[in-house]
């Protein structure tokens, strides 16, 4: 999240990121799509990501129950919240796994490497 700065400038909203880091879990509701900044901010903050199940084809997928808690209905969302506030050590395992995935597979360097590899890799030419 960014906050307005001086005219034409934006800065990161430190309070927002501190709030995410201070909470064990956060919910990402889809906005214009699943791939919202909120989804990535939650995962990269170390907070447990609770999100509508992701139907996008990510190059390194987030796996429901391993990297985040997914839901498709209000009943599943309620169950995910109940689980997230439980004392289960699995909650912290999922939270850590999502954090590791977000900060390694989706770091700027990792994304750039995939882009360069996919865009500039030699392609087989079909004989014609």
N, C-alpha and C positions, 0 to 999 in steps of 0.2 A: 504494500500500500504506500502510496505517496501522498504527501500533504503539500498544499500550495506554499511556495516560498515567495521570494521577491518576484516581480513581474517576469513572466516567462520561465521561471525556475520551479522545480519541484524537488522535494527532499523526502527521504524515507521517514515514515511516521514511527519514530522510536517507541512511543507509548504503545502503539498497536502491536508491534513485534514483541515488546516486553510482556504485554498481556497474553499473547499466544504462548510464549515460553513458560509463563507462570501457571498455565492450565494443563491438566493432564489430557484433556480431549477438547476438540472443537469440531463444529459441524460446518460443512461446506454444502450449501444448497446451490443447485445449478442456477446460473443467471442466464446469460445469452447462450450458454453451452456448458459442458462439463469442465472444459479446460480453462477455468477461470483462475485469476491470480490467487484468489482465496484458497483454492485447492492446493496449489503449490506452496503458498505461504504457510499454511497449516502443517503440511508434511515437512517442510524444511525447518520449521520452528522447533520440532521435537514433540509437538503436541500430537496426540492420537487423532488421525484424520477419520472423521465419520462423514461419508459422502454417499450420495445416490450412486448406485453401481455404475461403474465407468464402462461405456460401450465403445470407446475410442480404441483404435489400434495403436497403442504406444509401442515404440521400439523396444523398450524394456518395461513390460507391463507391471502395474500395481496389482497385486493379487489380494482379493477379498479374504479377510481372515488371517493373512500373513503380513500385509503392508498397510492395510486400512480396514475399517469396518464399513461394509456397503449395505445399502437399504434400497428397496423399491416401493415400500409401503409405509404408512404411518406405524403399523404394528412392528415392522422390522426396525424402524428408526427408534421406537420406544425400547425395543429389546437391546439395540446397540448402545443406547444411552445407559440403560440399566447395567449392562455388562461393563461399560467404560468406568462407571463409578464403583464397581465392585472391587474387592480386594484381590482379585485373580492376578497372579503374576503374568499370565498370558497377555493382559492388557499392556503392560510395559514392554513385553517382547514384540507385540505388534507395533506399538508406538516407535520403538527403536528401529525396527525393520523398515518402516515407512520413512523414517528420518534418514537412515543410511541410503535407501534407494533414491530419495529426493536429492540428497547432497552429493552422491557419487555419480549415479547414472544420468542425472539431470543437471549437473554442474555446467557452467558455461564451457569449460574445457571439454567435457564429455559430449555436449551437444555439438560443439564446433568440430570435434573429431569425427562424429557420425556424419555431419554435413559434408565435410571434405571427403571422407571415404566414399560416401554414396554419390556425391555430385561429380567427383573427379577421378573415380576409379575407372580403370580401362574396362570398356564394355566389349563383349563378344560381338563380332560383326557377322551377320548371317550371310552366307554365300547365296547369291541370288539369281 
